Amino acid sequence: MVFTCGALLAVLTKEAFNLTKFLFGYFIFFSAQLSVQYSNDYFDYDVDRLTSPTFFSGGSKVLQDNETLKIFSKWISIFFVITSIILSILFVLLFKVSIKIIIMAVFANFLGWFYTAPPLKLSYRGLGEIVIILTVAVILPIAGFITIQDTLNKEIIVILVPLLLYTAMLAIAVQIPDYRADRIAGKKNLVSVYGRKAGFLFLFIFSLAASLYFIILAALNLFNRFYYYNINFILLVLISLPTLITSIIGFIIKPSKRKNIASFIGILFITLVLILFIFNIHLIILILSG
């Protein structure tokens, strides 16, 4: 949905929607995402043995239950990396656009592979959150935008700020259930270093910052009309409230049992998806009414 958000913003700027380009661009980064799923299972094999899986964390346990598939997981990940980059090259040749999409595909695959792979093992060196934020909140929406329109403008930049904040929330939230396993394995992330209580505090701070950002944009647009297109920032304030309320409750209660933590993260995840879903629907309505 993040990729789609970027693409819809490009269409909102009066660029013609091209379904072939959209699907082609989407599969470039979908392949990169599949690669990450397999490589993380492979390189986090020992860590995932220390914890039980949830819908959001702890690995899939597929390799732990079927160890013979371990080497397959590594090579299928490499296959998807190669597929992603080849598709990006074909995209440039087919649609005669700049090489921006190739650069972004290479960068996305680089970050995805070395998130857990040696020698960089970025998620073990305190850089995991940065990798997730760069990939989800920067690369994917910009990739969606330049898939449709081969240039960037403020329409995508303005939206990146809340995406950065909400992606940071997601990155922290999935760390909370695996707190002990990550500490044993030596993973350096915000929660493993500063603890679960700090994790709940960060969730509250980022959620509050995102809601305040929408309030500021709504006020500026109401009195000064700084944003050319008719995005309803008041709507964004309203749909940000469930996430803010959930993060406040989490900060106050600070659930400690894994089952309760998983339930909390599940609710938080739903509120985050809801924001992006409603915003995409809002963009579609604006495009169709324009």
N, C-alpha and C positions, 0 to 999 in steps of 0.2 A: 504493500500500500504506500510505502514511502516513495518508491520509484514512480508509482502512478501519480502521487501528489505532485512531484516535480514535472511530470509530463503534462498534467492538467494545468499547472501554472503557465507552462509554455503556450498551451492552446488558448488560455485566457488572454494572453497578449496579442491575440488575433493571428497566431500562427496556425496554419491548417493542420488538422489532425490527420496523421498518416498511420493507419492501423498496422501496416507491414513494418514500418520503421519502429513503431512502439513495441510490437511483439519481438522483433529482431533484437532491439536494445534490451528488452526485458530478459530474454534468454541468455544474453551475455552475462548479466549479473546474477541471474538465477543459477547458472552453472557455477559461478564463483561461490555462491552461497552453499550449493551442494558440496563443493570441494571442502569448505570449512567444516561442514557437519562430519564428513568422513575423517578429515585430518585431525580434528579435535578428539574424536573417539580414539584414534590411533595413538596420538602423542600424550593424551591424558589417561591412558589405559591404567597406569598405576594409581593415579589420583582417584579415578572413578571407582576403584575397588574399595576405597575407604568410606564411601558414602552410599546411601540409597537414592535412587533417582526420583525426582519429581517431574512434573510436566515441564518445568522451566530450568532445571539444573540437575547436576549429578550424573550427566552422561546418559546414554541410552541403555547401557549394560549389555548391548548385543555382543560386543567382543568378549566381555567377561563370561557370558554364557556360551559363546561359540568362539573359542580362542583361535580356531583354524582360520577364521575370517579376518584375523588381524592384518596380515600382509595384504589381503585383498582390499581392506579399507584404505591402506596407504596408497595403493596404485590407482584405485578408483578416484581418489582425491586428486592425484596428479593428472589423471585423464580429464577431469572436469576443469582443472586449471588451464590445460592446453586447449580444451574446447572453448573456454571463455575467451581466451586471447585470440584464437583463430577467428571466432565469430566477430570480435571487435575489428579485426583487420578486414574481414569480408564486408562488414557494415560500412567502413570508410570507402572501400572500393566500389561497392554497389550504389551507395547513395551520394558519392562524391562530396563528402564533407571533410572537415579538418580531422586531425588525428587526436583530438581531445578525448574521444571515446576510448581509443587504444590506451592512452596514458592512464585514464581512470580505471580501465579494466586491469592493466598491469599492476597499478598501485593497490587496487582492491584485493587482487589475488596474492600480492606480496604480503599485505597486512594479514589476510586470512590465514595464509600458510604459516607465517612466523608468529602468529598469535600464541601457538603452543609448540611449534617445531623448533628444534635446535638449529643453529647455535644461538639465535636471538631470544626465543622463548619469551616473547614480550609480556605475556600475562603473568610470568613468574618474576618480572623485574619492575613491577609497579606501573606498567604501561598498558595493561589490559583495558582499562576504562577508556583511555585515549584512543586505542585501536577501534573499540566498538563505536565510540562517538564519531570518529572520522569516517568509518565505513557506513554506518546506518544514517547518521544525521547530516553528513556532508556529501560523501561520494554518491550514495543512492539517489537523493533528490536532485542533485546537480546532473547526474547521469540521465535521469528521467527527463530533465529539462532540455539538455543538449541533444538528447535523442530526437526530440521534436524540433527544437530550435537551436541552431549551432552557435549561439551566443548566450551570454549571461546578462541579467539586469537586476535591478533592485527588487523585482517581484519575488525572485527566489531567495535573495539575500535576507529580506525581512522575515521570511518564514523559517529560515534556518535557525534563528535564535531559540525559539521554543522547541524545535526539534532537537537541538543540542541538549537542552535541559531535560526533556523527557527521555531522551536516549540515555543520558547519564543516570536518570532514575532507574531505567530498566537494567542497565549494567550493574548498578549497586544492588537492586532488588534480588537478582538471581544469585548474588554472592552470599546472601544472608543464610540460606539453608545449608550451604557447604562451608560455613565458617571454620569448623573444626578440621575438616578434611583438608582444606586449603592451607591451614596453618601447619598441619603435620607434613604436607607435601612441600612446603616452602613457597607457596604462591604468595606473591606480594600484591594485594589489592586493598582497596580502602577498608573493606570489612575485616579481612584477615589481619590487617595491621592495627586498625583502631577499634575493632569490635563491633558487635551487632547494634549496640545502642547508638554508636556513631552512625551506623548505616541508616537507622530509622531517622536520625537527625538530618542526614544529608537528603533523604527522600523528601522530608518536609520542606527543607530550605529550597531545593530545586523546584518542587511543585509550587511553592509560594512565589518564587521568582518568575515562573512561567505565567501564573495568573496575573501577577502585577504587570508583566510585560504586555499582556493582552489588554489590561485596563488602560495602560499608558497609550497603546496604539489606538484603542477605541476613543479615548479622549482627544488625542491629536487629530484623528480623522474626523471627529465630530466638529471640532472648532476650526480646523485648518485644512482639512481634506488633503493630507500629504500623500495619500495612496491613490493612484489614478484609477484603479479598478475597484469594483463595488464589493469587495470582501467585507462581510459583516463581522467586525471585530467584537461587537457586543455578544454575538453568538459564540465566538471563541471564548470569551470570558465565561459564559454560562456553561459551556461544555467542559471547561477546565475545572469546574467546581467539584465534580465527583472525585477526580484525582486528588485535588487538594484536601477534601474532607477525609478521604481514605488515608492519605499520608499523615494527617493530623491524628487520626485515630491510632494509626500504627506507632506514631511517636509517643502518644500518651500511654498506650497499653504495652508496647514493646513485647510482643509475643515471643516466648522462648522455646516452646515445644515445637518440634519440626512440623507436626501436623498443622498446628495453628499458624506457623510461619508460611507454610505452603498455601493455606487458605487465604491469608492476607495478600500474598504475592499474586495469587490467582485473581482476586478482586481488583488489585492495582493494575494488573496486566489488562483486564477487561476494560477498565476506565481509560487506559492509554490507547488501546485499540479503538475504543469508541470515539475518542477525540479525532483520530486520524480518519476514521470511517466517515464521520459526520462532515468533517472538513472537505473530504473528497466529494461527497454528495453535494455539498454547498458549491464547490467549484464546478461540478457538472451542471448544476442548475443555472449558475451564472453564465456558463458557456452556451447552454441551450437557449437562454433568454436573451443573449446578446445578438 
